[in-house]
C-alpha cells in the first residue's frame, strides 16, 4: 500500500512539473470564473507506460508526458462544446464513426503551443486514412482569445473548437494540459497522453498506429 501511494504521489508531482496546471492557467487568464478555479480537476491515477524524469534540468523541456491506458474502453462523452462561430458540437458528431484524436489545449499553455505544429502534421497525414484530429481549447474566454491566436499560427489542417466551460476537461478529470485522447472507430478510448508529446517522433507514430493513423 505504501509503495502504491508513493507512486501516485510521484506521478502527480511529475505531471505538475511537465505540463500546464489548469488552476495556474486560470490565474494567468485573469478570469473571474471562481467556480472553475475552486473545482479544478486533478489528474487521474494513471497506469503509465512512461513516467518522465523529475530532474530539475528537464523541467524546461516541453515534451514530457505520461501515457495512460487506465481508461481503455470508455465511451466517447456526449458533451457539448462549440465551434469558433458559436455553433454547438460534440465529439461523436465530429468523429462520424471514425477514429479520432482529441487534443485539449489552451493559449496560455507553453507545452500545448509547442505541440501544435506536430499535431497539424498528424491531422494532414491522418485525414486520408479516415482519422479525425481536432483540438479543443480550454480557455475560459475561448471565443475572445482563441480565434486571433489560432489565425496567427497559420496551421494548415488542424482545426480548433472552444470549451470555455471546460466540460471536456472535467469529464476527463485532468488538471494538466495538454491532454490528448485517442479513440477507435467505435468511439471507445484507446489511450490518453497527459502532457506534451512530439507526435512526429517514434513514440507518437507508434501510438497513432493504434487507431489507424
N, C-alpha and C positions, 0 to 999 in steps of 0.2 A: 504493500500500500504506500509506504513512504517513497519508494523509487518511482511509482506511478505518479504520485503527486509532484515529485520533484521534476519529472519530465514535462508535465503540463506547465508548471511554473516556468521552466526554461524556455519552452516554446513560446509562451506568452511574452517573455522578455525579448526573445529574438524577433518576433513579429513587430513589436513596438519599435525596435531598432532598425528594421529593414523595410518597413512600409510607412505609409502615411496614416497616422492615427486619426480616426474620424472626428473625435472630440477636439483635437488640436486644430483640425481643418475648419471646424465650425467657428472657432475663435478667430482664425485667420480671415474668414469671410466677413467677420463683423456682423453676423446675422443675429437678429433678436429672437430667433427660434429657440426659446429656452426649453421647450418640451423635448425637442430633438436632442439638445445637448445633455439634458439630465437623464434621458433614457437611451443614450448612445449604446449600440450593441457592442458586445465584446466578442473576440474570436472564439469559434467553437474549439472544443478539444479535438485535435486532429490526429489522424494516422499519417505520419509524414514519410514520404519517400525520400525527402531530403530536408534536413534541418540545417539552415545556414549557420555559419560561424558567427559567434558573438564577439569576435575580435574587434577591439575599438577601431583598428585601422581599416576595417571593412565596412564601417557604418556609412561612409560616404558613397559606397558602391550602390547604384540604384537597382541593379538586377539581383535582388535577394528575395527568396520566396520559399514557400512550403507547398508541396503537392499533397492535397488532402483527398483521400478516397473514402472517407468515412460516411459520405452521403450518397454513395453509388446506388443507383436505382430509384432515387427520389424523383417524383414527378415535377415537371416544369411548373412553376407557380402561374396562376392566372391573375396576376396583379396588374393594375392599370397604371401606366406612366404616360408620357406624352412625346410627340414629335416636336421639332423646333417651332412648327407652326401652331402648336397647341392641340392638334388632333390626338385623341386617345389611342393608345397602342398597348398590346400585350405581347409577351414572348411567343405564345402559341400562334398568334396571328402572323407575326413576323417570320417565324420558323416555317410555317406552312408544311409541316410534316417532314422537314429536312433536318439534318444535323445542324447544330448551332453552337457558336462560341459567343458568350455574353461577357463583356468586359465592363466592370463598374469602375469609374474613374472620377476625377474632379480636377478643375482648373488649378487648384492650389496645391496639388499633389505632384511633387517633382518626379518620383518614380513612375507615376501614371503618364506624365508627359514624355518621359524618356522611352516608354514602351510603345507609344502611339505609332511611330513610323513603321516598326516591325509588324504591328497589327494591321496597318494599312496594306502592307505587302501580303500578309496572310489573307486578308479579305479579297485581294485581287486574284491570288493563286487558288483560293478555295471556291470562288464563285463557279468556275466551270465544272467543279466536282460536286456541285449541288449542296455546298455547305455555306450557311449564312453566318456572317461575322458582324456583330454590332457592338457599339459602345453605348453605355447609358450613364450620363452624368449624374453624380450625387450632389452637385452644387445646390445649396438651398435657394439660391437666386438664379436657378438654371436658365430660364429664357431671357434673362437680362445679361448674364455674363458669358454664357456658352456660345451663342452664335458668332460674336466678333472674335472670340478666342479660336473657335474652330476654323473660321474663314482664314485667319492669319496663318494657320498651319498648312493650308493647301494640300490636304490629304486627298489622294486621288479616288479611292474606292470606299474606305471605311466611313460609315455614317454614324451619327450620334443622336440619341434621344435624351430627354431630360427627366429626372425623377426627383423633383425638389422636396417631396415628402419622404424620400428615402424608403419607399415601400419595398424595393428590392433589397436594399442594404439590410433592413430589419428582418426581412424574410430569411435571408441567408445567414443572419446572425454574425456578420463580420464587422469588426471595428477597424479593419485595416483596408486601405486602398493602395494599389488596385487589387481587386479580386476578380478572377476570371473563372467562369463556369462553362464546362463543356458538356453538351447534350447529344445523345444519339438521335436517330430519326424518329424514334418512338417518344421523344420528349422526356427521356429518363436521364438523370445526371450520370455522367461517367466519372468525372473528377472535377476538382476546382484547384486553382492556383492562387494562393494567398500571398500577395506581394508581386513584384515585377519580374517578368521572365523575358529573356531575349528569344522571342518566338522563332527567329530565323536561325537559331543555333540548333545543335544536335538534339538537345533535350526537348526544345519546343517542337521540333519536327516530329519527334517520336510520340509526343503527347497528342499532337494534332492527328496523327495517323489513326489514333484510337477511335476517332469519329469520322474517319474517311477524308480528312482534309489534306 
